[in-house]
Amino acid sequence: MLHFQITGRIEQVEIIAVGSSIHDIKRLRKQFGSGRWRKLKGIAGVQLTNGNYRTAEVHWYEAHGIGKRKMKIKRFID
């Protein structure tokens, strides 16, 4: 697993899926609780554990009152 930290803002945020369109919806509800879950993607600057800074496309799940969960790097842009 690639560990990283978001540096700055997430730009160009798009909704990929909502509610039952999310493949992992059962796991999300069981692990974090019920809510209006959405899967999103965006572009962000990230700092990797080795200290390198890169620009990456990140994906995550989000629900109102619960926040961002399961953030991952999908691909590097630079």
PDB file of N, CA, C and O in Angstrom:
ATOM      1  N   MET A   1       0.837  -1.181   0.000  1.00  0.00           N
ATOM      2  CA  MET A   1       0.000   0.000   0.000  1.00  0.00           C
ATOM      3  C   MET A   1       0.879   1.240   0.000  1.00  0.00           C
ATOM      4  O   MET A   1       1.875   1.303   0.721  1.00  0.00           O
ATOM      5  N   LEU A   2       0.515   2.210  -0.798  1.00  0.00           N
ATOM      6  CA  LEU A   2       1.263   3.444  -0.931  1.00  0.00           C
ATOM      7  C   LEU A   2       0.736   4.460   0.078  1.00  0.00           C
ATOM      8  O   LEU A   2      -0.431   4.847   0.030  1.00  0.00           O
ATOM      9  N   HIS A   3       1.608   4.890   0.993  1.00  0.00           N
ATOM     10  CA  HIS A   3       1.203   5.872   1.992  1.00  0.00           C
ATOM     11  C   HIS A   3       1.605   7.266   1.509  1.00  0.00           C
ATOM     12  O   HIS A   3       2.681   7.453   0.942  1.00  0.00           O
ATOM     13  N   PHE A   4       0.729   8.233   1.741  1.00  0.00           N
ATOM     14  CA  PHE A   4       0.960   9.579   1.246  1.00  0.00           C
ATOM     15  C   PHE A   4       0.171  10.578   2.069  1.00  0.00           C
ATOM     16  O   PHE A   4      -0.685  10.211   2.874  1.00  0.00           O
ATOM     17  N   GLN A   5       0.478  11.855   1.851  1.00  0.00           N
ATOM     18  CA  GLN A   5      -0.233  12.943   2.501  1.00  0.00           C
ATOM     19  C   GLN A   5      -0.587  13.972   1.442  1.00  0.00           C
ATOM     20  O   GLN A   5       0.252  14.326   0.614  1.00  0.00           O
ATOM     21  N   ILE A   6      -1.825  14.456   1.463  1.00  0.00           N
ATOM     22  CA  ILE A   6      -2.266  15.478   0.521  1.00  0.00           C
ATOM     23  C   ILE A   6      -1.635  16.812   0.917  1.00  0.00           C
ATOM     24  O   ILE A   6      -1.676  17.205   2.083  1.00  0.00           O
ATOM     25  N   THR A   7      -1.050  17.505  -0.061  1.00  0.00           N
ATOM     26  CA  THR A   7      -0.488  18.830   0.185  1.00  0.00           C
ATOM     27  C   THR A   7      -1.304  19.831  -0.634  1.00  0.00           C
ATOM     28  O   THR A   7      -1.315  19.766  -1.863  1.00  0.00           O
ATOM     29  N   GLY A   8      -1.964  20.727   0.023  1.00  0.00           N
ATOM     30  CA  GLY A   8      -2.781  21.721  -0.667  1.00  0.00           C
ATOM     31  C   GLY A   8      -4.202  21.239  -0.902  1.00  0.00           C
ATOM     32  O   GLY A   8      -4.707  20.362  -0.202  1.00  0.00           O
ATOM     33  N   ARG A   9      -4.839  21.840  -1.913  1.00  0.00           N
ATOM     34  CA  ARG A   9      -6.245  21.548  -2.217  1.00  0.00           C
ATOM     35  C   ARG A   9      -6.372  20.446  -3.260  1.00  0.00           C
ATOM     36  O   ARG A   9      -5.466  20.217  -4.062  1.00  0.00           O
ATOM     37  N   ILE A  10      -7.515  19.771  -3.234  1.00  0.00           N
ATOM     38  CA  ILE A  10      -7.850  18.808  -4.274  1.00  0.00           C
ATOM     39  C   ILE A  10      -8.629  19.571  -5.342  1.00  0.00           C
ATOM     40  O   ILE A  10      -9.664  20.168  -5.045  1.00  0.00           O
ATOM     41  N   GLU A  11      -8.146  19.557  -6.567  1.00  0.00           N
ATOM     42  CA  GLU A  11      -8.737  20.313  -7.674  1.00  0.00           C
ATOM     43  C   GLU A  11      -9.507  19.374  -8.603  1.00  0.00           C
ATOM     44  O   GLU A  11      -9.337  18.157  -8.535  1.00  0.00           O
ATOM     45  N   GLN A  12     -10.340  19.927  -9.455  1.00  0.00           N
ATOM     46  CA  GLN A  12     -11.076  19.198 -10.488  1.00  0.00           C
ATOM     47  C   GLN A  12     -11.831  17.995  -9.917  1.00  0.00           C
ATOM     48  O   GLN A  12     -11.773  16.897 -10.470  1.00  0.00           O
ATOM     49  N   VAL A  13     -12.534  18.212  -8.813  1.00  0.00           N
ATOM     50  CA  VAL A  13     -13.263  17.132  -8.142  1.00  0.00           C
ATOM     51  C   VAL A  13     -14.478  16.726  -8.979  1.00  0.00           C
ATOM     52  O   VAL A  13     -15.251  17.577  -9.420  1.00  0.00           O
ATOM     53  N   GLU A  14     -14.636  15.429  -9.188  1.00  0.00           N
ATOM     54  CA  GLU A  14     -15.768  14.880  -9.931  1.00  0.00           C
ATOM     55  C   GLU A  14     -16.375  13.725  -9.143  1.00  0.00           C
ATOM     56  O   GLU A  14     -15.664  12.970  -8.479  1.00  0.00           O
ATOM     57  N   ILE A  15     -17.698  13.597  -9.222  1.00  0.00           N
ATOM     58  CA  ILE A  15     -18.383  12.462  -8.608  1.00  0.00           C
ATOM     59  C   ILE A  15     -18.354  11.308  -9.604  1.00  0.00           C
ATOM     60  O   ILE A  15     -18.731  11.472 -10.764  1.00  0.00           O
ATOM     61  N   ILE A  16     -17.905  10.145  -9.149  1.00  0.00           N
ATOM     62  CA  ILE A  16     -17.837   8.953  -9.991  1.00  0.00           C
ATOM     63  C   ILE A  16     -19.089   8.107  -9.812  1.00  0.00           C
ATOM     64  O   ILE A  16     -19.660   7.624 -10.790  1.00  0.00           O
ATOM     65  N   ALA A  17     -19.521   7.924  -8.554  1.00  0.00           N
ATOM     66  CA  ALA A  17     -20.684   7.078  -8.273  1.00  0.00           C
ATOM     67  C   ALA A  17     -21.360   7.543  -6.988  1.00  0.00           C
ATOM     68  O   ALA A  17     -20.725   8.161  -6.133  1.00  0.00           O
ATOM     69  N   VAL A  18     -22.660   7.241  -6.857  1.00  0.00           N
ATOM     70  CA  VAL A  18     -23.439   7.615  -5.669  1.00  0.00           C
ATOM     71  C   VAL A  18     -24.274   6.424  -5.231  1.00  0.00           C
ATOM     72  O   VAL A  18     -24.846   5.715  -6.059  1.00  0.00           O
ATOM     73  N   GLY A  19     -24.340   6.208  -3.906  1.00  0.00           N
ATOM     74  CA  GLY A  19     -25.242   5.198  -3.338  1.00  0.00           C
ATOM     75  C   GLY A  19     -24.993   3.790  -3.841  1.00  0.00           C
ATOM     76  O   GLY A  19     -23.867   3.297  -3.791  1.00  0.00           O
ATOM     77  N   SER A  20     -26.044   3.143  -4.324  1.00  0.00           N
ATOM     78  CA  SER A  20     -25.955   1.731  -4.716  1.00  0.00           C
ATOM     79  C   SER A  20     -25.088   1.509  -5.948  1.00  0.00           C
ATOM     80  O   SER A  20     -24.776   0.361  -6.265  1.00  0.00           O
ATOM     81  N   SER A  21     -24.690   2.562  -6.652  1.00  0.00           N
ATOM     82  CA  SER A  21     -23.773   2.429  -7.794  1.00  0.00           C
ATOM     83  C   SER A  21     -22.346   2.150  -7.339  1.00  0.00           C
ATOM     84  O   SER A  21     -21.511   1.751  -8.151  1.00  0.00           O
ATOM     85  N   ILE A  22     -22.054   2.350  -6.066  1.00  0.00           N
ATOM     86  CA  ILE A  22     -20.726   2.095  -5.509  1.00  0.00           C
ATOM     87  C   ILE A  22     -20.607   0.603  -5.222  1.00  0.00           C
ATOM     88  O   ILE A  22     -21.446   0.033  -4.526  1.00  0.00           O
ATOM     89  N   HIS A  23     -19.559  -0.032  -5.761  1.00  0.00           N
ATOM     90  CA  HIS A  23     -19.374  -1.472  -5.580  1.00  0.00           C
ATOM     91  C   HIS A  23     -19.183  -1.862  -4.114  1.00  0.00           C
ATOM     92  O   HIS A  23     -19.663  -2.916  -3.695  1.00  0.00           O
ATOM     93  N   ASP A  24     -18.493  -1.037  -3.328  1.00  0.00           N
ATOM     94  CA  ASP A  24     -18.171  -1.346  -1.931  1.00  0.00           C
ATOM     95  C   ASP A  24     -19.165  -0.758  -0.935  1.00  0.00           C
ATOM     96  O   ASP A  24     -18.817  -0.585   0.233  1.00  0.00           O
ATOM     97  N   ILE A  25     -20.381  -0.446  -1.354  1.00  0.00           N
ATOM     98  CA  ILE A  25     -21.320   0.272  -0.483  1.00  0.00           C
ATOM     99  C   ILE A  25     -21.643  -0.502   0.797  1.00  0.00           C
ATOM    100  O   ILE A  25     -21.778   0.110   1.857  1.00  0.00           O
ATOM    101  N   LYS A  26     -21.768  -1.814   0.729  1.00  0.00           N
ATOM    102  CA  LYS A  26     -22.067  -2.601   1.932  1.00  0.00           C
ATOM    103  C   LYS A  26     -20.929  -2.510   2.936  1.00  0.00           C
ATOM    104  O   LYS A  26     -21.163  -2.341   4.133  1.00  0.00           O
ATOM    105  N   ARG A  27     -19.700  -2.623   2.452  1.00  0.00           N
ATOM    106  CA  ARG A  27     -18.535  -2.539   3.340  1.00  0.00           C
ATOM    107  C   ARG A  27     -18.420  -1.145   3.959  1.00  0.00           C
ATOM    108  O   ARG A  27     -18.113  -1.022   5.145  1.00  0.00           O
ATOM    109  N   LEU A  28     -18.661  -0.100   3.175  1.00  0.00           N
ATOM    110  CA  LEU A  28     -18.590   1.268   3.694  1.00  0.00           C
ATOM    111  C   LEU A  28     -19.617   1.484   4.798  1.00  0.00           C
ATOM    112  O   LEU A  28     -19.293   2.045   5.845  1.00  0.00           O
ATOM    113  N   ARG A  29     -20.851   1.043   4.574  1.00  0.00           N
ATOM    114  CA  ARG A  29     -21.899   1.220   5.586  1.00  0.00           C
ATOM    115  C   ARG A  29     -21.605   0.425   6.842  1.00  0.00           C
ATOM    116  O   ARG A  29     -21.861   0.898   7.949  1.00  0.00           O
ATOM    117  N   LYS A  30     -21.070  -0.778   6.687  1.00  0.00           N
ATOM    118  CA  LYS A  30     -20.749  -1.611   7.848  1.00  0.00           C
ATOM    119  C   LYS A  30     -19.575  -1.021   8.639  1.00  0.00           C
ATOM    120  O   LYS A  30     -19.594  -1.003   9.870  1.00  0.00           O
ATOM    121  N   GLN A  31     -18.561  -0.543   7.924  1.00  0.00           N
ATOM    122  CA  GLN A  31     -17.353  -0.046   8.577  1.00  0.00           C
ATOM    123  C   GLN A  31     -17.503   1.366   9.148  1.00  0.00           C
ATOM    124  O   GLN A  31     -16.997   1.644  10.235  1.00  0.00           O
ATOM    125  N   PHE A  32     -18.200   2.273   8.424  1.00  0.00           N
ATOM    126  CA  PHE A  32     -18.247   3.673   8.818  1.00  0.00           C
ATOM    127  C   PHE A  32     -19.636   4.190   9.157  1.00  0.00           C
ATOM    128  O   PHE A  32     -19.758   5.279   9.718  1.00  0.00           O
ATOM    129  N   GLY A  33     -20.691   3.442   8.833  1.00  0.00           N
ATOM    130  CA  GLY A  33     -22.047   3.877   9.134  1.00  0.00           C
ATOM    131  C   GLY A  33     -22.808   4.281   7.881  1.00  0.00           C
ATOM    132  O   GLY A  33     -22.233   4.467   6.809  1.00  0.00           O
ATOM    133  N   SER A  34     -24.113   4.411   8.048  1.00  0.00           N
ATOM    134  CA  SER A  34     -24.940   4.766   6.901  1.00  0.00           C
ATOM    135  C   SER A  34     -24.854   6.264   6.640  1.00  0.00           C
ATOM    136  O   SER A  34     -24.622   7.061   7.549  1.00  0.00           O
ATOM    137  N   GLY A  35     -25.041   6.610   5.418  1.00  0.00           N
ATOM    138  CA  GLY A  35     -24.982   7.998   4.983  1.00  0.00           C
ATOM    139  C   GLY A  35     -25.148   8.037   3.488  1.00  0.00           C
ATOM    140  O   GLY A  35     -25.273   6.993   2.850  1.00  0.00           O
ATOM    141  N   ARG A  36     -25.151   9.218   2.919  1.00  0.00           N
ATOM    142  CA  ARG A  36     -25.240   9.351   1.462  1.00  0.00           C
ATOM    143  C   ARG A  36     -23.829   9.275   0.892  1.00  0.00           C
ATOM    144  O   ARG A  36     -23.176  10.295   0.674  1.00  0.00           O
ATOM    145  N   TRP A  37     -23.371   8.049   0.656  1.00  0.00           N
ATOM    146  CA  TRP A  37     -22.011   7.802   0.202  1.00  0.00           C
ATOM    147  C   TRP A  37     -21.834   8.172  -1.256  1.00  0.00           C
ATOM    148  O   TRP A  37     -22.694   7.904  -2.094  1.00  0.00           O
ATOM    149  N   ARG A  38     -20.691   8.799  -1.545  1.00  0.00           N
ATOM    150  CA  ARG A  38     -20.315   9.147  -2.913  1.00  0.00           C
ATOM    151  C   ARG A  38     -18.866   8.749  -3.128  1.00  0.00           C
ATOM    152  O   ARG A  38     -18.043   8.847  -2.217  1.00  0.00           O
ATOM    153  N   LYS A  39     -18.556   8.298  -4.342  1.00  0.00           N
ATOM    154  CA  LYS A  39     -17.163   8.050  -4.714  1.00  0.00           C
ATOM    155  C   LYS A  39     -16.738   9.217  -5.582  1.00  0.00           C
ATOM    156  O   LYS A  39     -17.418   9.559  -6.549  1.00  0.00           O
ATOM    157  N   LEU A  40     -15.603   9.835  -5.237  1.00  0.00           N
ATOM    158  CA  LEU A  40     -15.133  11.019  -5.945  1.00  0.00           C
ATOM    159  C   LEU A  40     -13.699  10.835  -6.419  1.00  0.00           C
ATOM    160  O   LEU A  40     -12.976   9.957  -5.950  1.00  0.00           O
ATOM    161  N   LYS A  41     -13.304  11.695  -7.372  1.00  0.00           N
ATOM    162  CA  LYS A  41     -11.919  11.733  -7.817  1.00  0.00           C
ATOM    163  C   LYS A  41     -11.510  13.181  -8.019  1.00  0.00           C
ATOM    164  O   LYS A  41     -12.351  14.052  -8.241  1.00  0.00           O
ATOM    165  N   GLY A  42     -10.210  13.425  -7.940  1.00  0.00           N
ATOM    166  CA  GLY A  42      -9.684  14.765  -8.140  1.00  0.00           C
ATOM    167  C   GLY A  42      -8.180  14.737  -8.310  1.00  0.00           C
ATOM    168  O   GLY A  42      -7.550  13.687  -8.190  1.00  0.00           O
ATOM    169  N   ILE A  43      -7.612  15.890  -8.590  1.00  0.00           N
ATOM    170  CA  ILE A  43      -6.172  16.047  -8.792  1.00  0.00           C
ATOM    171  C   ILE A  43      -5.600  16.777  -7.575  1.00  0.00           C
ATOM    172  O   ILE A  43      -6.132  17.802  -7.147  1.00  0.00           O
ATOM    173  N   ALA A  44      -4.510  16.236  -7.025  1.00  0.00           N
ATOM    174  CA  ALA A  44      -3.915  16.845  -5.832  1.00  0.00           C
ATOM    175  C   ALA A  44      -2.402  16.651  -5.824  1.00  0.00           C
ATOM    176  O   ALA A  44      -1.875  15.712  -6.419  1.00  0.00           O
ATOM    177  N   GLY A  45      -1.730  17.550  -5.145  1.00  0.00           N
ATOM    178  CA  GLY A  45      -0.315  17.367  -4.855  1.00  0.00           C
ATOM    179  C   GLY A  45      -0.203  16.437  -3.662  1.00  0.00           C
ATOM    180  O   GLY A  45      -0.928  16.595  -2.680  1.00  0.00           O
ATOM    181  N   VAL A  46       0.697  15.473  -3.740  1.00  0.00           N
ATOM    182  CA  VAL A  46       0.864  14.516  -2.644  1.00  0.00           C
ATOM    183  C   VAL A  46       2.339  14.439  -2.256  1.00  0.00           C
ATOM    184  O   VAL A  46       3.230  14.623  -3.085  1.00  0.00           O
ATOM    185  N   GLN A  47       2.570  14.162  -0.981  1.00  0.00           N
ATOM    186  CA  GLN A  47       3.923  13.899  -0.507  1.00  0.00           C
ATOM    187  C   GLN A  47       3.981  12.432  -0.125  1.00  0.00           C
ATOM    188  O   GLN A  47       3.209  11.975   0.717  1.00  0.00           O
ATOM    189  N   LEU A  48       4.884  11.700  -0.736  1.00  0.00           N
ATOM    190  CA  LEU A  48       5.043  10.280  -0.459  1.00  0.00           C
ATOM    191  C   LEU A  48       5.908  10.079   0.784  1.00  0.00           C
ATOM    192  O   LEU A  48       6.565  11.012   1.245  1.00  0.00           O
ATOM    193  N   THR A  49       5.907   8.874   1.316  1.00  0.00           N
ATOM    194  CA  THR A  49       6.668   8.599   2.543  1.00  0.00           C
ATOM    195  C   THR A  49       8.170   8.765   2.341  1.00  0.00           C
ATOM    196  O   THR A  49       8.894   9.003   3.307  1.00  0.00           O
ATOM    197  N   ASN A  50       8.655   8.644   1.099  1.00  0.00           N
ATOM    198  CA  ASN A  50      10.086   8.833   0.851  1.00  0.00           C
ATOM    199  C   ASN A  50      10.459  10.311   0.708  1.00  0.00           C
ATOM    200  O   ASN A  50      11.622  10.639   0.469  1.00  0.00           O
ATOM    201  N   GLY A  51       9.457  11.215   0.855  1.00  0.00           N
ATOM    202  CA  GLY A  51       9.710  12.646   0.810  1.00  0.00           C
ATOM    203  C   GLY A  51       9.462  13.294  -0.538  1.00  0.00           C
ATOM    204  O   GLY A  51       9.456  14.522  -0.631  1.00  0.00           O
ATOM    205  N   ASN A  52       9.257  12.510  -1.581  1.00  0.00           N
ATOM    206  CA  ASN A  52       9.003  13.061  -2.915  1.00  0.00           C
ATOM    207  C   ASN A  52       7.630  13.710  -2.984  1.00  0.00           C
ATOM    208  O   ASN A  52       6.673  13.244  -2.366  1.00  0.00           O
ATOM    209  N   TYR A  53       7.554  14.800  -3.750  1.00  0.00           N
ATOM    210  CA  TYR A  53       6.282  15.466  -4.037  1.00  0.00           C
ATOM    211  C   TYR A  53       5.890  15.137  -5.465  1.00  0.00           C
ATOM    212  O   TYR A  53       6.700  15.273  -6.382  1.00  0.00           O
ATOM    213  N   ARG A  54       4.638  14.699  -5.659  1.00  0.00           N
ATOM    214  CA  ARG A  54       4.129  14.356  -6.987  1.00  0.00           C
ATOM    215  C   ARG A  54       2.716  14.912  -7.138  1.00  0.00           C
ATOM    216  O   ARG A  54       2.059  15.244  -6.151  1.00  0.00           O
ATOM    217  N   THR A  55       2.260  15.010  -8.381  1.00  0.00           N
ATOM    218  CA  THR A  55       0.875  15.350  -8.676  1.00  0.00           C
ATOM    219  C   THR A  55       0.184  14.052  -9.049  1.00  0.00           C
ATOM    220  O   THR A  55       0.690  13.288  -9.870  1.00  0.00           O
ATOM    221  N   ALA A  56      -0.986  13.796  -8.442  1.00  0.00           N
ATOM    222  CA  ALA A  56      -1.638  12.513  -8.647  1.00  0.00           C
ATOM    223  C   ALA A  56      -3.144  12.669  -8.763  1.00  0.00           C
ATOM    224  O   ALA A  56      -3.727  13.637  -8.276  1.00  0.00           O
ATOM    225  N   GLU A  57      -3.764  11.687  -9.424  1.00  0.00           N
ATOM    226  CA  GLU A  57      -5.219  11.569  -9.411  1.00  0.00           C
ATOM    227  C   GLU A  57      -5.555  10.711  -8.196  1.00  0.00           C
ATOM    228  O   GLU A  57      -5.080   9.582  -8.076  1.00  0.00           O
ATOM    229  N   VAL A  58      -6.367  11.247  -7.305  1.00  0.00           N
ATOM    230  CA  VAL A  58      -6.747  10.517  -6.095  1.00  0.00           C
ATOM    231  C   VAL A  58      -8.240  10.193  -6.133  1.00  0.00           C
ATOM    232  O   VAL A  58      -9.044  10.965  -6.655  1.00  0.00           O
ATOM    233  N   HIS A  59      -8.591   9.046  -5.573  1.00  0.00           N
ATOM    234  CA  HIS A  59      -9.985   8.618  -5.455  1.00  0.00           C
ATOM    235  C   HIS A  59     -10.287   8.415  -3.981  1.00  0.00           C
ATOM    236  O   HIS A  59      -9.409   8.018  -3.215  1.00  0.00           O
ATOM    237  N   TRP A  60     -11.538   8.687  -3.572  1.00  0.00           N
ATOM    238  CA  TRP A  60     -11.939   8.496  -2.189  1.00  0.00           C
ATOM    239  C   TRP A  60     -13.452   8.379  -2.097  1.00  0.00           C
ATOM    240  O   TRP A  60     -14.176   8.682  -3.046  1.00  0.00           O
ATOM    241  N   TYR A  61     -13.914   7.931  -0.928  1.00  0.00           N
ATOM    242  CA  TYR A  61     -15.343   7.865  -0.615  1.00  0.00           C
ATOM    243  C   TYR A  61     -15.646   8.966   0.391  1.00  0.00           C
ATOM    244  O   TYR A  61     -14.793   9.318   1.206  1.00  0.00           O
ATOM    245  N   GLU A  62     -16.861   9.511   0.335  1.00  0.00           N
ATOM    246  CA  GLU A  62     -17.227  10.598   1.227  1.00  0.00           C
ATOM    247  C   GLU A  62     -18.723  10.524   1.533  1.00  0.00           C
ATOM    248  O   GLU A  62     -19.534  10.207   0.663  1.00  0.00           O
ATOM    249  N   ALA A  63     -19.069  10.822   2.778  1.00  0.00           N
ATOM    250  CA  ALA A  63     -20.473  10.914   3.184  1.00  0.00           C
ATOM    251  C   ALA A  63     -20.627  12.089   4.135  1.00  0.00           C
ATOM    252  O   ALA A  63     -19.735  12.382   4.932  1.00  0.00           O
ATOM    253  N   HIS A  64     -21.773  12.760   4.042  1.00  0.00           N
ATOM    254  CA  HIS A  64     -22.038  13.906   4.896  1.00  0.00           C
ATOM    255  C   HIS A  64     -22.025  13.473   6.363  1.00  0.00           C
ATOM    256  O   HIS A  64     -22.666  12.485   6.720  1.00  0.00           O
ATOM    257  N   GLY A  65     -21.313  14.193   7.200  1.00  0.00           N
ATOM    258  CA  GLY A  65     -21.222  13.880   8.615  1.00  0.00           C
ATOM    259  C   GLY A  65     -20.185  12.822   8.937  1.00  0.00           C
ATOM    260  O   GLY A  65     -19.878  12.605  10.109  1.00  0.00           O
ATOM    261  N   ILE A  66     -19.638  12.158   7.934  1.00  0.00           N
ATOM    262  CA  ILE A  66     -18.627  11.123   8.145  1.00  0.00           C
ATOM    263  C   ILE A  66     -17.277  11.589   7.604  1.00  0.00           C
ATOM    264  O   ILE A  66     -16.244  11.356   8.232  1.00  0.00           O
ATOM    265  N   GLY A  67     -17.279  12.239   6.455  1.00  0.00           N
ATOM    266  CA  GLY A  67     -16.050  12.782   5.882  1.00  0.00           C
ATOM    267  C   GLY A  67     -15.424  11.879   4.840  1.00  0.00           C
ATOM    268  O   GLY A  67     -16.040  10.917   4.381  1.00  0.00           O
ATOM    269  N   LYS A  68     -14.179  12.202   4.466  1.00  0.00           N
ATOM    270  CA  LYS A  68     -13.444  11.448   3.446  1.00  0.00           C
ATOM    271  C   LYS A  68     -12.899  10.155   4.057  1.00  0.00           C
ATOM    272  O   LYS A  68     -12.379  10.152   5.173  1.00  0.00           O
ATOM    273  N   ARG A  69     -13.025   9.071   3.317  1.00  0.00           N
ATOM    274  CA  ARG A  69     -12.514   7.774   3.765  1.00  0.00           C
ATOM    275  C   ARG A  69     -11.901   7.035   2.590  1.00  0.00           C
ATOM    276  O   ARG A  69     -12.282   7.256   1.440  1.00  0.00           O
ATOM    277  N   LYS A  70     -10.954   6.159   2.880  1.00  0.00           N
ATOM    278  CA  LYS A  70     -10.352   5.246   1.898  1.00  0.00           C
ATOM    279  C   LYS A  70      -9.744   5.990   0.714  1.00  0.00           C
ATOM    280  O   LYS A  70      -9.997   5.635  -0.437  1.00  0.00           O
ATOM    281  N   MET A  71      -8.947   7.017   0.986  1.00  0.00           N
ATOM    282  CA  MET A  71      -8.320   7.774  -0.080  1.00  0.00           C
ATOM    283  C   MET A  71      -7.157   6.973  -0.649  1.00  0.00           C
ATOM    284  O   MET A  71      -6.370   6.391   0.098  1.00  0.00           O
ATOM    285  N   LYS A  72      -7.050   6.945  -1.999  1.00  0.00           N
ATOM    286  CA  LYS A  72      -5.941   6.232  -2.637  1.00  0.00           C
ATOM    287  C   LYS A  72      -5.495   6.976  -3.877  1.00  0.00           C
ATOM    288  O   LYS A  72      -6.254   7.736  -4.479  1.00  0.00           O
ATOM    289  N   ILE A  73      -4.239   6.741  -4.247  1.00  0.00           N
ATOM    290  CA  ILE A  73      -3.684   7.287  -5.478  1.00  0.00           C
ATOM    291  C   ILE A  73      -4.045   6.340  -6.604  1.00  0.00           C
ATOM    292  O   ILE A  73      -3.709   5.157  -6.559  1.00  0.00           O
ATOM    293  N   LYS A  74      -4.723   6.853  -7.606  1.00  0.00           N
ATOM    294  CA  LYS A  74      -5.085   6.043  -8.762  1.00  0.00           C
ATOM    295  C   LYS A  74      -3.957   6.048  -9.796  1.00  0.00           C
ATOM    296  O   LYS A  74      -3.608   5.004 -10.348  1.00  0.00           O
ATOM    297  N   ARG A  75      -3.385   7.243 -10.055  1.00  0.00           N
ATOM    298  CA  ARG A  75      -2.259   7.335 -10.987  1.00  0.00           C
ATOM    299  C   ARG A  75      -1.528   8.658 -10.762  1.00  0.00           C
ATOM    300  O   ARG A  75      -2.095   9.632 -10.269  1.00  0.00           O
ATOM    301  N   PHE A  76      -0.260   8.655 -11.139  1.00  0.00           N
ATOM    302  CA  PHE A  76       0.530   9.883 -11.076  1.00  0.00           C
ATOM    303  C   PHE A  76       0.379  10.635 -12.387  1.00  0.00           C
ATOM    304  O   PHE A  76       0.320  10.026 -13.455  1.00  0.00           O
ATOM    305  N   ILE A  77       0.316  11.967 -12.306  1.00  0.00           N
ATOM    306  CA  ILE A  77       0.080  12.785 -13.478  1.00  0.00           C
ATOM    307  C   ILE A  77       1.395  13.370 -14.005  1.00  0.00           C
ATOM    308  O   ILE A  77       1.556  13.532 -15.215  1.00  0.00           O
ATOM    309  N   ASP A  78       2.316  13.682 -13.125  1.00  0.00           N
ATOM    310  CA  ASP A  78       3.589  14.277 -13.590  1.00  0.00           C
ATOM    311  C   ASP A  78       4.590  13.226 -14.015  1.00  0.00           C
ATOM    312  O   ASP A  78       5.700  13.561 -14.428  1.00  0.00           O
TER     313      ASP A  78
END
